[in-house]
Amino acid sequence: IWNRKLADAPDKTDCHRLDYGMRKSVQYYSEKIRFIETEIEAQNMVELAYQRPLSHIGFDTEFRYNRPGVKINKRNTACDPRSIHPLLLSLAMFEPTGVDQGRLYNFVVDLRNPELVPVLSELFRLPCCFCGHHTKVELFCLWQLGVMEPRCIWDSIVFEKALHLGLNHPKYNINKKTDEQKQIKVKKESDAKKQFGNTLVATSHRYGIAHAMEREKERLQQSFLKQNKNDAFSKEQIRYAAEDAVTAAKLYPLQIQKAAQKGLLHHCVSIEMPWVTTNARIEWNGVKIDTQKRDAAMSALKNQKAKLEHHLKEAHGIKKIASHKQLSEFFKNEGLLHAFQEKGKISFDKKSLKKNSDLHPIIPLIRTIRKITTLIADKVMSPEFIGADGRMHATHQQLGTDTGRQTSKWPNFLGLDRILRPLIIPKEGYGIGEADWSSVEIGISAAIYNDGALIKMFNTGDIYSSMAQHFFRKELSKEDLALTGNAFKIKYPKLRDKMKACTLGIIYGITPVGLSKNLGTTQTKAAKLQNQFANMFPQLKQGLAKAFCCGAIRSYGQTITGLRRNRGKSGTPSHWERNWLANHPIQGSAAAVFKVAGNRLDKLYQQHDARIIIPLHDSFVFEAPLAELEAVAQITSRTMCDTLQEFFPALQPRVEVNISRPHCWNKAGETEALEQWIEMPAQIEIM
């Protein structure tokens, strides 16, 4: 048989000769910037990349948008990622030649030539780290061209966020005397400081790298945004495009070294950098909005608001509920002004109005009008945020909080009011599901601080019911002690709620004052209850105290993956710092595990044509074909459980999956929440 195979094989003269020899010398490619316009030039560039022993590749894109962005304020404009129009791709390929020495091959590729796209697809399959600054936009450009993202990414801005996490928190510039208006100003200044400090130029300066065109950067950036479709690129534009990639390539080894020094390398490489791609894809996918329901709701909300405002004006003389003076005069005349006084100040904020809701019929009306105003102002209600693909694309900010979690804006899907959630619908033939870890941070706290009793209660399935059965065991019958978690929750909801409040108190540092307000009891009883509860979990109590003490000494809290939250000042920690120093190992670790699960789901979903659309704290909201929805839900639940157990083997996690009503995003089947709220009489307590 073997001899017959050999006899039937084609003559060797018929075999094609594989020629991978370099077309040009190494010196030719390294002596100056090479502008790539043709397919042959692109192929030569890719051959060089595959043949040279490259350590990493800096990359950057220049682009414009086919649609104007939405102006948010003087500094910010929300741009539609689906309208991005790639213009140039710059590459800085680094080849080490000795200790602290190397050779750069600089290329700038004209992305307007469609013939180059298949060649670029080959380039990005290289098993090499592609490093950039704010690489989310680079991924958008690649996806717009139909090019798969590289396997390994390093984003210098994400690393800088991780490195300086916590240092610029606005609370370091706010004291007890700072009024509400000043606090808003300080917050904006803090955000601006973070934004400026993480620019490519500012970052490169911190590492002693000079950006050759930093003085012209803003002008040249704008030149691309205004670039006409067929205009030739100037030599200056090409040099500028190349310089951004070169700077990113020079930053990479220095940041890797810094990451190793600060104990951040493992976290960044295994969690944060893969999340760059996952996070970008979530933003790229966006969500679909039920525009008919949105428009009907907007009309109804405006009508209701007008009626209530007219009633307040005619019946009570209040023309503007935003007027502190008018509200003060009204409640003074009613003899109720003292109820809104706290720490020497009169406040009509959301918290004060809710606390005093039963004191006067006008208060629920004010709260309702404010609620309506907030709903109307939510950007999810605005048609101008709908992208070119008919979906809404929020800006998802990686490491947006100092806990390591996400934030989102324009619109803020992560903070979207539950009433508005049903506006988010799947595309035709698809369904929406949500998978939520049950009490995950409590379980993580038990595992991190090795509290056997708390681990055992977490593994029962309903940790708060288990706590209540143990805490109130002398007051409960044998039958009550034998109830399942769900049965106990139904029979004794108040006892369970007390345990939940105490748990959050000990882990998040709520004082007896705060606990007394949550439970509606005296501070003395709350303090006693909190102390008794803490004594149930001595290992947890000791672990939290140790985390605070060690964190205060070294000046940062640390997750199990190495992500640090830094103190922004020295000296004795404040009560606020004491809380987060003890809590960061818990909440930050939960955020890290969440990202690992999300990274895995992002890959697993692709074979099912499914996608993550909203990463919500401890739950994933996903969209999948209706025929695949149940399978995707099972994959999601299994992956979330497996990921948590990989980090904490002692835990037996539980994931609650909601796919019962897949025609919109909803919580526990509340698909008509918006319509029901609009129809409620104004006098009824708001949801």
C-alpha positions in Angstrom: 0.0 0.0 0.0 2.8 2.4 0.9 4.6 1.7 -2.4 1.4 2.4 -4.3 1.0 5.7 -2.5 4.6 6.7 -3.4 4.1 5.6 -7.0 0.9 7.8 -7.3 2.5 10.8 -5.7 3.1 13.8 -8.1 6.7 14.2 -9.4 8.8 16.5 -7.2 9.2 18.8 -10.2 5.5 19.6 -10.0 5.7 20.7 -6.3 5.5 24.5 -5.8 8.6 26.0 -4.3 7.9 27.8 -1.1 9.8 31.1 -1.1 9.8 32.9 2.2 13.0 34.9 1.5 12.9 38.5 2.5 12.4 40.9 -0.4 14.5 43.6 1.2 17.2 43.8 3.8 16.7 44.4 7.5 18.4 47.8 7.1 16.0 48.8 4.4 13.0 48.2 6.7 14.5 49.8 9.8 16.0 52.9 8.3 12.8 54.9 8.0 9.0 54.8 8.0 7.5 52.7 5.3 4.2 53.8 3.9 2.2 50.7 2.7 -0.3 51.3 -0.1 -0.2 48.2 -2.2 -0.9 44.5 -1.6 2.7 43.5 -2.5 4.1 46.0 0.0 1.7 44.7 2.7 2.8 41.1 2.0 6.4 42.0 2.2 5.7 43.7 5.6 3.9 40.6 6.9 6.8 38.3 5.7 9.2 40.5 7.7 7.0 40.2 10.8 6.9 36.4 10.5 10.6 36.0 9.9 12.1 38.4 12.5 12.3 37.4 16.3 9.9 40.2 17.4 9.2 40.7 21.1 6.1 43.0 20.6 4.4 45.3 18.2 3.2 48.8 18.9 0.0 49.6 17.0 -2.3 52.6 16.5 -5.0 53.7 14.2 -6.1 57.0 12.7 -9.7 57.3 11.7 -12.7 59.6 11.3 -16.4 59.1 12.0 -19.1 58.9 9.3 -21.6 60.4 11.7 -21.2 63.4 14.0 -20.9 62.6 17.7 -23.3 63.7 20.4 -21.9 66.7 22.3 -22.0 66.0 26.0 -20.2 69.0 27.3 -17.2 71.2 26.3 -14.8 68.4 26.9 -16.7 65.2 25.9 -18.4 64.0 22.8 -20.1 60.6 22.5 -19.1 58.9 19.2 -20.8 56.0 17.6 -18.2 53.1 17.3 -20.2 51.6 14.4 -19.7 54.7 12.3 -15.9 54.6 12.7 -14.0 54.9 9.4 -10.4 53.5 9.6 -7.8 55.5 7.7 -4.3 54.5 8.8 -2.8 51.6 10.8 0.6 52.3 12.2 2.9 49.5 13.4 6.2 49.6 15.3 7.7 46.1 15.3 10.4 45.7 18.0 13.2 43.2 17.5 15.6 42.9 20.5 19.3 42.9 19.5 20.9 42.9 22.9 20.4 44.0 26.5 18.4 47.3 26.5 18.9 47.4 22.7 16.6 46.7 19.8 15.6 47.6 16.3 12.2 49.1 15.3 10.5 48.5 12.0 8.0 51.3 11.3 5.1 50.9 9.0 2.0 53.0 8.2 -0.7 51.2 6.3 -3.3 52.9 4.2 -6.5 51.2 5.4 -8.6 52.7 2.5 -7.3 50.0 0.2 -9.6 46.9 0.7 -7.0 44.6 -0.9 -4.8 45.0 2.2 -7.4 43.6 4.6 -6.7 39.9 4.1 -3.0 40.5 4.5 -3.6 42.4 7.7 -5.7 39.5 9.0 -2.5 37.3 8.6 -0.4 39.9 10.5 -2.8 39.9 13.5 -2.6 36.2 13.8 1.0 36.5 14.9 1.6 35.0 18.4 3.0 38.3 19.5 1.8 41.0 21.9 0.3 44.0 20.2 0.5 47.0 22.5 -1.2 50.3 22.2 -2.8 53.2 24.1 -6.6 53.0 24.5 -6.7 50.0 22.2 -10.5 49.8 22.3 -10.5 52.2 19.3 -8.0 50.1 17.4 -10.2 47.1 17.9 -13.2 49.0 16.6 -11.2 49.8 13.4 -10.1 46.2 13.0 -13.7 44.9 13.4 -15.0 47.5 11.0 -12.6 46.1 8.4 -13.6 42.5 9.3 -10.2 41.7 10.8 -10.0 39.6 14.0 -8.4 41.1 17.0 -4.9 39.9 18.0 -4.6 37.1 20.6 -2.5 39.1 23.0 -3.0 42.8 23.8 -1.3 45.3 26.1 -3.1 48.6 26.7 -0.9 51.2 28.3 -3.8 53.3 29.6 -5.4 50.4 31.3 -2.2 49.5 33.0 -1.8 53.1 34.2 -5.3 53.0 35.6 -4.4 49.8 37.5 -1.1 51.2 38.7 -2.7 54.4 40.1 -6.0 52.9 41.3 -7.4 54.9 44.2 -4.8 57.8 44.2 -7.1 60.4 42.7 -10.4 59.6 44.6 -12.3 62.9 45.1 -12.8 62.2 48.8 -9.2 63.1 49.4 -10.2 66.7 48.5 -13.5 66.7 50.3 -14.1 67.3 54.0 -17.1 67.7 56.2 -17.4 71.4 55.4 -17.4 70.9 51.7 -20.9 71.7 50.4 -22.8 69.7 47.7 -21.9 72.1 44.8 -18.2 72.0 45.7 -18.3 68.2 45.9 -19.6 68.0 42.3 -16.8 70.4 41.2 -14.1 68.3 43.0 -15.5 65.2 41.3 -15.2 66.8 37.9 -11.7 68.0 38.6 -10.7 64.5 39.8 -12.1 62.9 36.6 -10.3 65.5 34.4 -7.0 64.9 36.3 -7.3 61.2 35.7 -8.1 61.7 32.0 -5.2 64.1 31.4 -2.8 62.0 33.5 -3.5 58.9 31.4 -3.0 60.5 27.9 -0.2 58.9 25.8 2.0 62.0 26.1 1.6 62.3 29.9 2.2 58.6 30.3 5.3 58.6 28.1 6.8 61.5 30.1 6.4 59.5 33.3 8.6 56.8 31.8 11.2 59.2 30.3 10.0 58.8 26.7 9.7 61.8 24.5 6.8 61.9 22.0 8.4 63.5 18.9 5.2 65.2 17.8 3.5 66.0 21.1 3.1 69.7 20.4 1.3 69.0 17.1 -0.8 66.1 18.5 -4.1 67.7 19.0 -4.0 69.5 15.6 -3.0 66.3 13.7 -5.7 64.3 15.5 -8.3 66.8 14.3 -6.8 66.6 10.8 -7.8 62.9 10.5 -11.3 63.5 11.9 -11.8 66.1 9.1 -10.0 64.0 6.4 -11.9 63.7 3.1 -12.3 60.2 1.7 -9.8 60.3 -1.1 -7.4 63.0 0.0 -3.7 62.0 0.1 -2.1 61.8 3.6 0.7 64.4 4.2 4.2 63.4 5.3 3.5 65.0 8.6 0.3 63.0 9.2 2.2 59.8 8.4 5.1 60.7 10.8 2.6 61.5 13.5 0.7 58.2 13.0 4.0 56.3 13.2 5.1 58.1 16.3 2.0 57.0 18.4 2.8 53.3 17.6 6.5 53.8 18.3 5.7 55.4 21.7 3.4 52.5 22.6 6.2 50.1 21.7 8.7 51.9 23.8 6.3 52.0 26.8 5.5 48.3 26.8 8.8 46.9 28.3 9.0 49.7 30.8 5.4 49.1 31.9 6.0 45.3 32.1 8.9 46.0 34.4 6.9 48.3 36.5 4.0 45.8 36.7 6.5 43.2 38.0 7.9 45.5 40.6 4.4 46.4 41.8 3.1 42.8 41.9 0.6 43.7 39.1 1.9 41.6 36.2 -0.1 38.5 36.8 -3.4 40.4 37.3 -2.8 42.6 34.2 -1.7 39.7 31.9 -4.3 37.1 32.9 -7.3 39.3 33.7 -7.2 43.0 32.8 -5.7 42.9 29.3 -8.0 40.1 28.1 -10.9 42.2 29.5 -9.8 45.0 27.1 -11.1 42.9 24.2 -14.2 41.7 26.1 -15.0 45.2 27.2 -14.5 46.6 23.7 -16.8 43.9 22.2 -19.5 44.7 24.7 -19.4 48.3 23.6 -19.2 47.3 19.9 -22.3 45.0 20.2 -24.4 47.6 22.0 -28.1 47.0 22.8 -31.3 47.4 20.9 -33.9 49.8 22.2 -37.7 49.5 21.8 -38.2 52.9 20.2 -42.0 52.7 20.1 -42.2 52.0 23.8 -39.6 54.6 24.5 -41.5 57.4 22.6 -44.8 56.4 24.2 -43.2 56.5 27.7 -41.6 59.8 27.0 -44.9 61.4 26.0 -46.7 59.9 29.0 -44.0 61.0 31.5 -43.9 64.6 30.2 -47.7 64.8 30.5 -47.7 63.4 34.0 -44.9 65.8 35.0 -46.8 68.8 33.6 -50.0 67.9 35.6 -48.2 67.4 38.9 -46.2 70.6 38.5 -49.4 72.5 37.8 -51.0 70.9 40.9 -48.1 71.9 43.1 -48.2 75.5 41.8 -51.9 76.0 42.1 -52.5 74.0 45.4 -49.4 74.8 47.3 -47.7 77.7 45.6 -44.5 75.8 44.7 -43.4 76.9 41.2 -40.1 75.0 41.1 -39.4 71.9 43.2 -35.7 72.5 42.5 -35.8 75.7 44.4 -34.3 75.2 47.9 -35.8 78.6 49.0 -39.4 77.7 48.0 -39.3 74.3 49.6 -37.8 75.8 52.8 -40.6 78.4 53.0 -43.3 75.8 52.4 -42.1 73.3 55.1 -41.4 76.1 57.5 -45.0 77.3 57.2 -46.1 73.7 57.7 -43.9 73.4 60.8 -41.9 70.5 59.3 -38.6 72.2 58.4 -36.8 70.7 61.3 -37.4 67.2 59.8 -35.1 68.1 56.9 -32.2 69.3 59.1 -29.1 67.1 59.4 -25.7 68.1 60.8 -26.8 71.7 60.9 -28.0 71.9 57.2 -31.4 71.8 55.6 -31.5 69.3 52.8 -34.2 68.2 50.4 -32.2 65.5 48.7 -33.5 62.1 47.7 -32.6 60.5 51.1 -34.2 63.2 53.2 -37.5 63.2 51.2 -37.7 59.4 51.4 -37.1 59.5 55.1 -39.9 62.1 55.6 -42.3 60.7 53.0 -45.1 60.1 55.5 -45.0 63.6 57.0 -47.0 65.4 54.3 -48.9 64.4 51.1 -46.8 66.8 49.1 -43.6 64.9 49.6 -44.6 61.8 47.5 -45.6 64.3 44.8 -42.2 66.0 44.9 -40.5 62.6 44.8 -42.6 61.5 41.8 -41.8 64.7 39.8 -38.1 64.3 40.6 -38.3 60.6 39.5 -40.0 61.5 36.3 -37.4 64.3 35.6 -34.7 61.7 36.1 -36.3 59.2 33.8 -36.9 61.8 31.1 -33.2 63.0 31.3 -31.8 59.4 31.0 -29.8 59.2 27.8 -31.4 55.8 27.0 -34.5 57.9 26.3 -32.7 60.0 23.7 -32.9 58.9 20.0 -29.6 60.7 19.2 -27.6 57.9 20.9 -28.8 55.2 18.5 -25.8 54.1 16.4 -25.5 53.5 12.7 -26.4 49.8 13.2 -29.7 50.7 14.9 -28.4 49.8 18.4 -27.3 52.0 21.3 -23.6 51.9 22.3 -22.7 53.1 25.8 -19.1 53.9 26.7 -18.0 51.1 29.0 -15.1 52.3 31.2 -12.6 49.7 32.3 -11.4 50.2 35.9 -14.0 53.0 36.1 -14.2 52.6 39.9 -11.5 52.3 42.5 -12.8 48.9 43.4 -11.7 47.6 40.0 -15.3 47.4 38.6 -16.8 48.8 35.5 -18.7 52.0 34.9 -20.7 53.1 31.8 -21.9 56.4 30.5 -23.8 57.8 27.5 -26.1 56.0 28.5 -25.3 54.6 31.9 -26.6 51.0 31.3 -24.9 49.8 34.6 -26.9 52.3 36.6 -30.1 52.1 34.5 -33.3 52.4 36.6 -35.1 49.1 36.7 -38.2 50.8 35.4 -36.4 51.5 32.1 -34.8 48.1 31.7 -37.7 46.7 29.6 -36.8 49.3 26.9 -33.8 47.0 26.1 -34.9 44.3 23.7 -33.2 41.7 21.5 -33.0 41.7 17.8 -35.5 39.7 15.9 -35.1 36.0 16.4 -33.0 36.5 19.6 -33.8 36.6 23.3 -32.3 38.3 26.4 -31.2 36.4 29.5 -29.5 37.3 32.7 -27.3 35.2 35.0 -26.5 36.5 38.5 -24.2 35.1 41.1 -26.0 34.7 44.4 -24.4 36.6 47.3 -21.0 36.2 45.7 -19.2 38.8 47.7 -20.3 37.2 51.0 -19.0 33.9 49.8 -15.7 35.4 48.7 -15.3 37.2 52.0 -15.8 33.8 53.7 -13.2 32.1 51.5 -10.6 34.9 51.6 -10.7 35.1 55.4 -11.2 31.3 55.8 -14.2 31.5 58.0 -15.5 27.9 58.1 -18.9 28.8 59.6 -19.6 31.4 56.9 -18.4 29.1 54.1 -20.8 26.4 55.4 -23.7 28.8 55.4 -22.9 30.1 51.9 -22.9 26.6 50.6 -26.5 26.0 51.8 -27.7 28.1 48.9 -29.5 30.9 50.8 -26.8 32.3 53.2 -29.1 34.9 54.8 -31.8 32.3 55.8 -29.0 30.0 57.1 -27.7 32.9 59.2 -31.1 33.7 60.6 -31.8 30.1 61.5 -28.5 30.0 63.4 -28.7 33.5 65.0 -32.4 33.1 66.1 -32.1 29.3 66.8 -33.3 29.7 70.5 -36.5 31.4 69.3 -37.3 29.1 66.4 -39.0 25.6 66.5 -37.3 22.5 65.2 -39.5 22.6 62.2 -38.4 26.2 61.4 -34.7 25.2 61.8 -35.3 22.4 59.3 -36.8 24.7 56.6 -35.1 25.1 53.3 -33.6 28.5 52.6 -36.4 29.5 50.3 -39.1 28.3 52.6 -37.6 30.2 55.5 -37.3 33.3 53.4 -41.0 33.1 52.7 -42.0 32.5 56.3 -39.6 34.8 58.1 -38.6 37.6 55.6 -37.9 40.1 58.4 -35.5 37.8 60.3 -33.7 37.2 57.1 -33.5 40.9 56.2 -31.9 41.6 59.6 -29.1 39.1 58.8 -28.6 40.7 55.4 -28.3 44.2 56.9 -25.9 42.9 59.5 -23.8 41.1 56.9 -23.5 44.2 54.8 -22.7 46.1 57.9 -19.7 44.0 59.0 -18.3 43.7 55.4 -18.9 47.2 54.2 -18.4 49.0 57.5 -21.9 50.3 58.2 -21.9 51.9 61.6 -24.6 51.2 64.3 -26.1 54.6 63.3 -26.6 53.4 59.7 -27.7 50.0 60.7 -30.3 51.4 63.1 -31.8 53.5 60.2 -31.9 50.4 57.9 -33.6 48.3 60.5 -35.8 51.0 62.0 -34.5 50.5 65.6 -32.4 52.3 68.2 -28.6 52.7 67.9 -28.1 50.8 71.1 -30.1 47.8 69.8 -28.4 48.0 66.4 -25.0 48.0 68.1 -25.8 45.1 70.2 -27.2 43.1 67.2 -24.2 44.0 65.1 -21.8 42.8 67.8 -23.6 39.5 68.4 -23.7 38.9 64.7 -19.9 39.6 64.3 -19.2 37.1 67.1 -20.8 34.4 64.9 -17.9 34.7 62.5 -14.7 35.2 64.5 -12.4 34.4 61.5 -14.1 36.9 59.3 -13.9 39.6 62.0 -10.2 38.9 62.6 -9.5 38.8 58.9 -11.2 42.2 58.2 -9.2 43.7 61.1 -5.9 42.3 59.8 -6.6 43.5 56.3 -7.2 47.0 57.5 -4.1 47.1 59.7 -1.8 45.6 57.1 -3.3 47.8 54.4 -2.8 50.9 56.5 0.8 50.1 57.0 1.7 49.4 53.4 -0.7 52.0 52.1 -2.9 49.9 49.9 -5.6 47.2 49.9 -4.9 44.1 47.7 -7.0 41.5 45.8 -6.2 37.9 45.6 -4.9 38.6 42.0 -2.6 41.4 43.1 -4.7 44.5 42.1 -4.0 47.2 44.5 -6.2 50.1 45.6 -3.8 52.8 46.8 -4.2 55.4 49.6 -4.0 59.0 48.3 -2.5 60.3 51.5 -0.4 59.2 54.5 -1.2 59.4 58.2 -3.9 57.8 60.2 -6.6 56.3 57.9 -10.0 57.8 58.0 -13.2 55.8 58.7 -13.8 55.7 55.0 -10.3 54.4 54.3 -10.6 51.9 57.1 -13.7 50.4 55.4 -12.3 50.1 51.9 -8.9 48.8 53.1 -10.7 45.9 54.7 -13.2 45.5 51.8 -11.0 45.8 48.7 -9.7 42.2 49.1 -13.4 41.2 48.8 -15.0 43.5 46.3 -11.9 43.8 44.2 -11.5 40.1 44.1 -15.1 39.7 43.1 -14.5 42.1 40.2 -11.4 40.2 39.1 -13.3 36.8 39.1 -16.2 38.5 37.2 -13.8 39.6 34.5 -12.2 36.1 34.2 -15.7 34.6 33.8 -16.6 37.4 31.2 -13.4 36.7 29.2 -14.3 33.0 29.0 -17.9 33.7 28.1 -16.9 36.2 25.4 -15.0 33.3 23.6 -17.6 30.6 24.3 -20.5 32.7 23.1 -19.1 33.1 19.6 -19.9 29.6 18.5 -23.5 30.2 19.5 -23.8 33.7 17.9 -24.4 35.0 21.4 -23.0 38.1 23.1 -22.6 39.8 26.4 -24.6 43.1 26.2 -24.3 44.4 29.8 -21.8 43.4 32.5 -23.8 44.3 35.6 -21.9 44.1 38.8 -22.2 40.4 39.5 -24.4 39.4 36.6 -24.1 39.1 32.9 -27.0 40.2 30.6 -26.6 38.3 27.3 -28.4 38.1 24.0 -28.6 34.8 22.0 -30.7 33.2 19.2 -33.9 31.9 20.7 -33.1 28.4 19.6 -29.8 28.6 21.5 -31.0 30.6 24.5 -31.3 27.7 27.0 -27.9 26.3 26.0 -26.3 29.7 26.3 -27.9 30.1 29.7 -26.5 26.7 30.8 -23.0 27.6 29.5 -23.2 31.0 31.4 -24.2 29.4 34.7 -21.6 26.6 34.4 -18.8 29.0 33.5 -19.6 31.4 36.3 -19.7 28.6 38.9 -16.5 26.9 37.6 -14.6 30.2 37.5 -15.5 31.1 41.1 -14.6 27.6 42.3 -11.3 27.8 40.4 -10.3 30.7 42.7 -12.2 29.5 45.8 -12.5 25.7 45.8 -14.3 25.6 49.1 -17.3 27.5 47.8 -20.3 25.9 46.2 -21.7 28.9 44.2 -25.2 29.3 42.8 -26.2 31.3 39.8 -29.7 32.5 39.3 -30.7 32.5 35.6 -33.6 34.4 34.1 -34.7 33.5 30.6 -38.4 33.1 31.3 -39.3 36.3 29.5 -36.6 36.8 26.8 -38.4 39.6 24.8 -36.8 42.3 27.0 -34.4 42.9 29.8 -36.3 42.5 33.1 -35.8 41.6 36.7 -37.8 38.7 38.0 -40.2 39.0 35.1 -41.1 42.6 35.6 -41.6 43.3 31.9 -44.3 45.9 32.3 -42.5 47.9 35.1 -42.4 51.2 33.1 -46.1 51.1 32.1 -47.2 50.2 35.6 -45.2 53.0 37.1 -46.5 55.6 34.7 -50.1 54.6 35.5 -49.7 54.8 39.2 -51.4 57.7 41.0 -48.9 60.3 42.1 -49.9 59.9 45.7 -48.8 56.3 45.9 -45.3 55.6 47.2 -42.8 55.3 44.4 -41.0 52.1 43.6 
